[in-house]
Amino acid sequence: MNGSGKWVRIWFPRGAPNYYKETELPDDKYDAGMLRMWEAFEKTGMFEAGLVPELPPKRIHCSWDI
């Protein structure tokens, strides 16, 4: 959201930002259930049962072709 409370789209005209491993949690932090939640979100754009995962998405679950 911007300062006025309106949602705004963030554009990446040159593609995805550079990868930095410090911005992503180690693989062992994600269990199968957590990965399944993010995979479902990636496919549908919605959280199953309205539950937001406790951990941020891995980079593979992010789309940069907006």
Secondary structure, DSSP 8 states (H G I E B T S, - for coil): --TTS-------TT-S----GGGS--GGG--HHHHHHHHHHHHHSS-GGG---SS---GGG-----
